[in-house]
Amino acid sequence: MKWLTKSIVCGVCLISVSVLASNGETANTVTPDSTDIEKGQHLFRTAGGYGCSTCHGLYAQGGGNAGGNIRGKGLEALNLILEKEPTMVLLGPTLSADDRRRLSIYVTELGKLNLIEWTIENGVIHQNGNIVAHKSNQLVILNKTFNFIEFNFPKVISQTTVTINPYETLAFQWHADDKPLDLKQPNYDVKMQTINELK
């Protein structure tokens, strides 16, 4: 009988240890959830009162800003930056462990998308990146002009006509087929209007 009691006690201890270990793993594992992604995006745009997007671009793409592209960076990288980077040390204490987890989920999910950047300056579109076949792509357009810009994308994305306001950033996401079109004219039309032309 004593051996049975000892076996049960040992079995309970082993189960308790394995449950504790698995709970520890679950707490450290980043699993995407649509609510977490939405909350992560909100935090990315508002954390610290100014948001990560101030330095890293509205979609973590960099956008020519000081912080650069951080798409695909995980929780470990975020925690390290919040502890070591002088410009981010003050932000660290304002973010709970859950906030950090959600931020890392958001930028990790963005990292799964192939990024194509358009920066519009002085009437010229500067492109960085190309569409990749059989992959989810994201076109991020940054209008660095005082013009309203209208694009027509009849063969590229489902929303065919898009208007971008002065100094606005917009993003469009789609899954490319086996023969994706190049994002160059004549695959889109562009029309620019200055603020004065609209009056």
HELIX and SHEET records of a PDB file:
HELIX    1   1 LYS A    2  ASN A   28  1                                  27    
HELIX    2   2 SER A   34  THR A   46  1                                  13    
HELIX    3   3 ALA A   47  GLY A   49  5                                   3    
HELIX    4   4 SER A   53  HIS A   56  1                                   4    
HELIX    5   5 LEU A   75  LYS A   84  1                                  10    
HELIX    6   6 GLY A   92  THR A   94  5                                   3    
HELIX    7   7 ALA A   97  GLY A  111  1                                  15    
HELIX    8   8 ILE A  195  LEU A  198  1                                   4    
SHEET    1   A 4 VAL A 124  ASN A 128  0                                        
SHEET    2   A 4 ASN A 114  GLU A 121 -1                                        
SHEET    3   A 4 SER A 136  ASN A 143  1                                        
SHEET    4   A 4 THR A 169  HIS A 175 -1                                        
SHEET    1   B 3 THR A 161  ILE A 164  0                                        
SHEET    2   B 3 ASN A 147  ASN A 152 -1                                        
SHEET    3   B 3 ASP A 189  THR A 194 -1                                        
END                                                                             
